[in-house]
Amino acid sequence: MDDIDRSIINNLQGNFPICENPYAQVAEKLNITEIELIQHIEKLLEQGILTRFGPMYHAERLGGGLTLAAMQVPVADFEKVTEQVNVFSEVAHNYAREHELNMWFVLATERPKQIDSIITAIETKTGLHVYNMPKQAEYYIGFQPKV
């Protein structure tokens, strides 16, 4: 990462403007062009330094449902099951863990009542049990390290 990359990351954590030309506004603040800003963001995504660049929606505040789910997937079938789970548009992200429950994913649905039907559909498609772990409380820590 160069100094511009660091500046972009440090300045965009929770501060992306909502306006007609947000990239131009951010670029001006960073003393670079809008094109340079977009190119740097694309490069950071391609290199995996950033895994995502976009808005974060709070599904529950929008009337939707949200839950953390986990599965115990045989190692030999992990890739196949990942593909089966990721077919569902409600799967926000899916990742492996070194644990008995080795596949974890977040489900985000338009309505809370849909969570159970999506879990049932995933179980039917994969032949594996899905453990539903809805949050009981929410905590927010505003930690934004400088890169």
N, C-alpha and C positions, 0 to 999 in steps of 0.2 A: 504494500500500500504506500502511496505517496502522500504528501502533505494535503493535497486537494481531497483525496479519498478520506483521510482522517477528518478533515474539516466538514465534508459532506455528512459523514456518519454522526459526528458530534453535534452538528447543527440541525439535523432532521429528526432527532429522537423526540417525537411528540410535538414538533413545532412546524409541521408542514402547513403552509397557509391555505386557506380556503378562499380562493379568489378566481378571477377570470384567467389569469396567467401565472399560476403558482410556480412553475419551473423558472420563469423569467425573474420573478421576485426573489426566489432563493438564489439564483445565479448572481443577481446583482449584489446581494448581501455577501456572497462569497468571492466577489470580484472575478468571476469567470462568465463565459457566455452560456446561454441556455443550452446550446448544442453540446458544449463541453460537459455541463452538468449531466445531461441525459446519457452521454457516452460513458462517463465515469460510473453512473448508476448501473448501466448495462454491463460494464466490465466487472463491477463488484458482484453482480448476480452471476455472471458466467463463471467467475473464479470461485464461487461458493462462499465468498466473504460475507455477502448478504444472501440469505436464503429466500427472502421475500421482501418486496417493496410495494406497499399498498395500505389501504385503510384497514383498521381492525374494528369490526362491528361487534357489539354486545348483543348477541342473539336474543337473550332473555328480555332485554329492555325493548327490543323490537317486537316482542310478542312470541318469539320462537322458543325452541327447546335446545338445551345444551347438556351434554353428559360426556364423561370420560368412560371409555370401555376398554376391556382387555380380553385377550384370548390366550389359551395355551395351544400353541401350534407346533406340530411335529417339525423338527428342524428340516427334514427332507422335503416338507411341503410348504415351507415358509414363503418362498417366492410365489408359488401358485396361489396360496391363500391371500397374500398381499394383493395380487392382481384382482382376486375375487372381491375383496373388501373395498378396494379403491374404485371399483366400478360404481359404487354408490356415491352420488353427488353430495350426500349429507356427511360424508367422511371429510372432515376439515384437514386432518393430517394423520399420518400413520407411521409409527416408528417401532423399531425393535428394541428390546431390553434384555439384558442378561438376568433372567428371573424365570421362575416356573411359568408365570404369565408373561410370555415373551413378545407379544404383540399388543401395542397400546394405540388407541386412536380416539379422536374426539368426534362426536356426532353433533351436528348443528342442523336443526330442523325448523321449518316455518312455524310449526305449532308444537307445544310440549307433548301433546298426545301422540305425535308421530314417532317419538323415540322408541317406544315399545315395538311398533310395527317394523321399523327399520332393523332393530336388533333381531327380531324374529326372521326377517328376510335374509339377514347376513348369516344367521345360524342355519337356515334352510340351504342357502347357496354353498356354504363351506362344510356343513356337517359338524361344526364345532360349536361349543357353548360360548356365548358372549357374556362376560361379567359386566353389568351396568353399575357404574359408580358415580351417581349424581352428586354434585357438590352439596355440602351441608351448610357451608358458610363461605363467604368470599373475603379474601384479604388482598390488599393492594399495597405494594411497596414501590415507591417511585425512585427506583435505582437506575441511574443512567450513567454508566462509567464512561469516562473519556477514553477514546482510542488513541 
